[in-house]
Amino acid sequence: MLTVDLYFRKSQSRILKGKWIKQISYSLCLVLVFGTAIAYSAESDLMETLHPAVKQAVAEFNQIPNDRTAVLKDAALFLADRRHKQQPVTLTFICTHNSRRSHIAQLWCQAAAVYYGLTNITTYSGGTEVVACNPRTVRAMRRAGFSIVTLIPGTNAVYLAQYSENGTPVKLFSKLYNAEDNPKQDYVALFCCSQADASCPTVTGSIRRVSIPYTDPKLSDGSPQEKENYDKCSRQIAREMFFLMAQVRAKL
């Protein structure tokens, strides 16, 4: 913040015409994240109910361990390079059952892309086995601020999750990572659990794989800590997905 304040004072002294006011206003939108200046887009692009969780995620970038920031920064370099080449950026988040962590990551990453004004970034999720999108996942994401409705009830229910008034809703249900609705080539595979990462030595069609395992909130199912642990998992993933997209934006 001292760097921003200093820049403002120096810029203010150079104002000779009113046209410089807009430049200074833009400069004030810059924040320093690990030494990198990142411009935030308007929060109005996201649903208002998401604003508190987003502000919290952005404020907690310094809680991400160094080893994970290194992985995320490396992934951001690859994604930014594709953007520079005007190539679409497609991300598929993978965990064993496509029931909890992969859905949470898919939603938060898509919301983060919108927040940072990154177009042509589309997120998907899948698993190595098909079970169901767990209702606990849905409840946790609703608590975080997403609007989620049941589209098709059943043992593997289909939900629609909204993160933006104008964005296309994300369809949530358990499926294989290479299912019909998911990309078959030129996508980045991001593994949200070590089990799926180990069981998939080769991910057909992917152009890059990234390992970012998270503790499975399933371990607390039925316990007094269930709600707390699902929210903790969502909060950690949100923090890292917003950091990832912030790094992509900074490199453009």
FIDRENSE-37024 format. One record per residue (C-alpha): x, y, z. Coordinates in Angstrom, 2 decimals, padded with zeros to 5 digits. Layout:
// FIDRENSE-37024
<X X Y Y Z Z>
...
This chain:
// FIDRENSE-37024
<X 000.00 Y 000.00 Z 000.00>
<X 002.95 Y 002.35 Z 000.64>
<X 004.09 Y 001.80 Z -002.94>
<X 000.64 Y 002.68 Z -004.25>
<X 000.45 Y 005.77 Z -002.02>
<X 003.90 Y 006.91 Z -003.18>
<X 002.95 Y 006.41 Z -006.81>
<X -000.22 Y 008.44 Z -006.24>
<X 001.68 Y 011.34 Z -004.68>
<X 004.22 Y 011.43 Z -007.52>
<X 001.51 Y 011.17 Z -010.16>
<X -000.54 Y 013.89 Z -008.48>
<X 002.36 Y 016.32 Z -008.72>
<X 002.54 Y 015.77 Z -012.46>
<X -001.09 Y 016.57 Z -013.18>
<X -001.26 Y 019.39 Z -015.68>
<X -004.55 Y 018.59 Z -017.33>
<X -007.80 Y 016.93 Z -016.28>
<X -007.15 Y 013.96 Z -018.56>
<X -004.59 Y 012.61 Z -016.08>
<X -007.24 Y 012.12 Z -013.41>
<X -008.54 Y 009.01 Z -015.12>
<X -005.02 Y 007.52 Z -015.22>
<X -004.54 Y 008.10 Z -011.51>
<X -007.93 Y 006.59 Z -010.69>
<X -006.92 Y 003.48 Z -012.60>
<X -003.62 Y 003.32 Z -010.75>
<X -005.42 Y 003.31 Z -007.43>
<X -007.13 Y 000.07 Z -008.48>
<X -003.76 Y -001.70 Z -008.35>
<X -002.91 Y -003.89 Z -005.41>
<X 000.38 Y -005.57 Z -004.62>
<X 000.25 Y -009.34 Z -004.34>
<X 003.64 Y -010.89 Z -003.64>
<X 005.27 Y -007.97 Z -005.41>
<X 003.00 Y -008.15 Z -008.47>
<X 000.58 Y -005.38 Z -009.40>
<X -002.82 Y -006.80 Z -010.29>
<X -005.83 Y -004.87 Z -011.59>
<X -009.21 Y -005.92 Z -010.28>
<X -012.30 Y -005.87 Z -012.45>
<X -015.63 Y -004.58 Z -011.21>
<X -017.26 Y -006.73 Z -008.54>
<X -020.57 Y -006.10 Z -010.25>
<X -019.62 Y -008.81 Z -012.76>
<X -020.29 Y -011.35 Z -010.02>
<X -023.46 Y -011.94 Z -008.05>
<X -023.58 Y -009.66 Z -005.02>
<X -023.98 Y -012.65 Z -002.71>
<X -020.46 Y -013.75 Z -003.66>
<X -018.77 Y -010.47 Z -002.77>
<X -017.95 Y -011.26 Z 000.90>
<X -016.35 Y -014.62 Z 000.07>
<X -014.42 Y -013.10 Z -002.83>
<X -013.05 Y -010.27 Z -000.68>
<X -011.98 Y -012.82 Z 001.91>
<X -010.26 Y -015.01 Z -000.70>
<X -008.30 Y -012.10 Z -002.14>
<X -007.29 Y -010.89 Z 001.32>
<X -005.87 Y -014.32 Z 002.19>
<X -003.40 Y -014.79 Z -000.66>
<X -000.57 Y -014.58 Z 001.89>
<X -001.90 Y -017.73 Z 003.56>
<X -001.07 Y -019.90 Z 000.53>
<X 002.07 Y -021.98 Z 001.24>
<X 005.13 Y -021.24 Z -000.87>
<X 005.17 Y -024.63 Z -002.54>
<X 001.60 Y -024.18 Z -003.73>
<X 002.14 Y -020.60 Z -004.92>
<X 005.01 Y -021.92 Z -007.04>
<X 002.74 Y -024.51 Z -008.67>
<X -000.02 Y -021.95 Z -009.25>
<X 002.37 Y -019.36 Z -010.70>
<X 003.81 Y -021.93 Z -013.07>
<X 000.31 Y -022.87 Z -014.22>
<X -000.55 Y -019.18 Z -014.63>
<X 002.44 Y -018.68 Z -016.94>
<X 001.17 Y -021.46 Z -019.20>
<X -002.39 Y -020.11 Z -019.22>
<X -001.23 Y -016.56 Z -019.90>
<X 000.89 Y -017.78 Z -022.80>
<X -002.17 Y -019.35 Z -024.39>
<X -004.05 Y -016.09 Z -023.93>
<X -001.20 Y -014.18 Z -025.59>
<X -001.48 Y -016.56 Z -028.54>
<X -005.26 Y -015.95 Z -028.60>
<X -005.90 Y -019.59 Z -027.83>
<X -008.84 Y -020.62 Z -025.65>
<X -008.08 Y -021.66 Z -022.09>
<X -009.97 Y -024.76 Z -021.00>
<X -009.50 Y -026.22 Z -017.51>
<X -010.79 Y -029.57 Z -016.26>
<X -010.64 Y -030.16 Z -012.50>
<X -010.34 Y -033.84 Z -011.64>
<X -010.87 Y -035.83 Z -008.47>
<X -011.82 Y -039.46 Z -007.97>
<X -015.61 Y -039.22 Z -007.75>
<X -016.28 Y -035.72 Z -009.13>
<X -018.34 Y -035.24 Z -006.03>
<X -016.78 Y -032.52 Z -003.91>
<X -013.40 Y -030.84 Z -004.50>
<X -013.47 Y -030.82 Z -008.31>
<X -016.89 Y -029.14 Z -008.38>
<X -015.81 Y -026.58 Z -005.79>
<X -012.68 Y -025.77 Z -007.79>
<X -014.60 Y -025.56 Z -011.07>
<X -017.03 Y -023.02 Z -009.64>
<X -014.47 Y -020.85 Z -007.89>
<X -012.11 Y -020.79 Z -010.85>
<X -014.89 Y -019.73 Z -013.23>
<X -015.96 Y -017.00 Z -010.81>
<X -012.34 Y -015.84 Z -010.48>
<X -011.93 Y -015.63 Z -014.26>
<X -014.99 Y -013.39 Z -014.45>
<X -013.78 Y -011.27 Z -011.53>
<X -010.46 Y -010.56 Z -013.26>
<X -012.08 Y -009.95 Z -016.62>
<X -010.49 Y -013.00 Z -018.26>
<X -012.60 Y -014.01 Z -021.23>
<X -012.29 Y -017.30 Z -023.12>
<X -011.56 Y -019.22 Z -019.93>
<X -013.95 Y -022.11 Z -019.37>
<X -013.88 Y -024.58 Z -016.50>
<X -015.08 Y -028.17 Z -016.30>
<X -014.84 Y -031.00 Z -013.79>
<X -014.81 Y -034.77 Z -013.87>
<X -013.66 Y -037.89 Z -012.09>
<X -012.14 Y -041.32 Z -012.57>
<X -015.39 Y -042.83 Z -011.24>
<X -019.03 Y -041.68 Z -011.35>
<X -020.98 Y -041.29 Z -008.09>
<X -022.88 Y -038.01 Z -007.55>
<X -022.34 Y -034.35 Z -006.79>
<X -022.67 Y -034.59 Z -003.04>
<X -025.47 Y -032.48 Z -001.50>
<X -023.01 Y -031.28 Z 001.14>
<X -020.98 Y -029.71 Z -001.65>
<X -024.06 Y -027.92 Z -002.93>
<X -024.92 Y -026.62 Z 000.54>
<X -021.36 Y -025.36 Z 001.09>
<X -021.33 Y -023.48 Z -002.21>
<X -024.71 Y -021.95 Z -001.46>
<X -023.34 Y -020.72 Z 001.86>
<X -020.43 Y -019.17 Z -000.06>
<X -022.88 Y -017.16 Z -002.18>
<X -023.53 Y -019.21 Z -005.33>
<X -027.13 Y -019.59 Z -006.48>
<X -027.71 Y -023.31 Z -007.06>
<X -030.93 Y -025.01 Z -008.11>
<X -031.76 Y -028.66 Z -008.81>
<X -032.32 Y -029.21 Z -012.52>
<X -032.80 Y -032.98 Z -012.53>
<X -033.30 Y -034.85 Z -009.22>
<X -032.07 Y -038.38 Z -008.73>
<X -029.20 Y -040.50 Z -007.44>
<X -026.82 Y -038.46 Z -009.60>
<X -028.74 Y -035.19 Z -009.52>
<X -027.95 Y -032.37 Z -011.93>
<X -027.63 Y -028.87 Z -010.48>
<X -027.26 Y -025.46 Z -012.10>
<X -024.92 Y -023.05 Z -010.32>
<X -025.02 Y -019.32 Z -011.07>
<X -022.07 Y -017.03 Z -010.30>
<X -022.95 Y -014.05 Z -012.50>
<X -026.21 Y -012.45 Z -013.59>
<X -025.05 Y -012.58 Z -017.21>
<X -022.83 Y -015.67 Z -017.22>
<X -023.82 Y -019.14 Z -018.36>
<X -024.74 Y -021.34 Z -015.36>
<X -022.38 Y -024.19 Z -014.52>
<X -023.91 Y -027.67 Z -014.65>
<X -022.92 Y -029.81 Z -011.66>
<X -023.18 Y -033.61 Z -011.69>
<X -020.77 Y -036.52 Z -011.33>
<X -019.15 Y -037.69 Z -014.58>
<X -015.89 Y -039.01 Z -015.95>
<X -013.28 Y -036.39 Z -016.81>
<X -013.59 Y -037.34 Z -020.49>
<X -017.40 Y -037.48 Z -020.51>
<X -019.44 Y -036.22 Z -023.44>
<X -019.94 Y -032.71 Z -022.07>
<X -016.24 Y -032.25 Z -021.27>
<X -013.39 Y -031.25 Z -023.60>
<X -011.51 Y -034.06 Z -025.33>
<X -008.33 Y -032.20 Z -026.28>
<X -006.30 Y -029.05 Z -025.64>
<X -007.35 Y -028.75 Z -022.00>
<X -005.37 Y -028.36 Z -018.80>
<X -005.98 Y -031.16 Z -016.28>
<X -005.86 Y -029.98 Z -012.67>
<X -005.93 Y -032.77 Z -010.09>
<X -007.69 Y -031.91 Z -006.84>
<X -006.84 Y -035.18 Z -005.10>
<X -003.69 Y -037.28 Z -005.01>
<X -005.62 Y -040.52 Z -005.53>
<X -006.94 Y -039.45 Z -008.93>
<X -003.54 Y -038.02 Z -009.82>
<X -001.87 Y -041.36 Z -009.09>
<X -004.51 Y -043.43 Z -010.90>
<X -004.24 Y -041.34 Z -014.10>
<X -000.64 Y -041.52 Z -015.31>
<X -001.91 Y -040.36 Z -018.70>
<X -004.79 Y -037.94 Z -019.27>
<X -005.84 Y -038.32 Z -022.89>
<X -006.13 Y -035.03 Z -024.75>
<X -004.67 Y -032.80 Z -022.04>
<X -001.90 Y -030.36 Z -022.91>
<X -000.70 Y -029.94 Z -019.34>
<X -001.38 Y -031.46 Z -015.92>
<X -001.23 Y -029.66 Z -012.60>
<X -001.39 Y -031.30 Z -009.18>
<X -003.12 Y -029.23 Z -006.49>
<X -004.51 Y -031.79 Z -004.00>
<X -006.89 Y -030.73 Z -001.25>
<X -007.94 Y -032.55 Z 001.92>
<X -011.21 Y -034.37 Z 001.23>
<X -014.04 Y -032.83 Z 003.29>
<X -015.76 Y -036.24 Z 003.03>
<X -013.64 Y -037.29 Z 006.00>
<X -015.90 Y -035.21 Z 008.26>
<X -019.25 Y -036.35 Z 006.84>
<X -021.75 Y -036.95 Z 009.63>
<X -019.52 Y -035.36 Z 012.27>
<X -020.04 Y -032.14 Z 014.26>
<X -017.23 Y -030.61 Z 012.14>
<X -018.90 Y -031.37 Z 008.81>
<X -020.13 Y -027.87 Z 007.96>
<X -016.94 Y -026.22 Z 009.23>
<X -014.68 Y -028.51 Z 007.17>
<X -016.67 Y -028.13 Z 003.96>
<X -016.56 Y -024.35 Z 004.35>
<X -012.84 Y -024.51 Z 005.12>
<X -012.23 Y -026.55 Z 001.97>
<X -014.28 Y -024.12 Z -000.13>
<X -012.42 Y -021.17 Z 001.36>
<X -009.00 Y -022.68 Z 000.62>
<X -009.91 Y -023.53 Z -002.95>
<X -011.42 Y -020.07 Z -003.51>
<X -008.22 Y -018.45 Z -002.23>
<X -006.04 Y -020.45 Z -004.61>
<X -008.29 Y -020.14 Z -007.65>
<X -008.43 Y -016.36 Z -007.27>
<X -004.66 Y -016.29 Z -006.83>
<X -004.26 Y -018.36 Z -010.01>
<X -006.47 Y -016.05 Z -012.07>
<X -004.84 Y -012.95 Z -010.53>
<X -001.48 Y -014.24 Z -011.70>
<X -002.81 Y -014.86 Z -015.21>
<X -004.18 Y -011.31 Z -015.34>
<X -000.87 Y -009.86 Z -014.12>
<X 001.02 Y -011.59 Z -016.92>
<X -001.15 Y -010.29 Z -019.76>
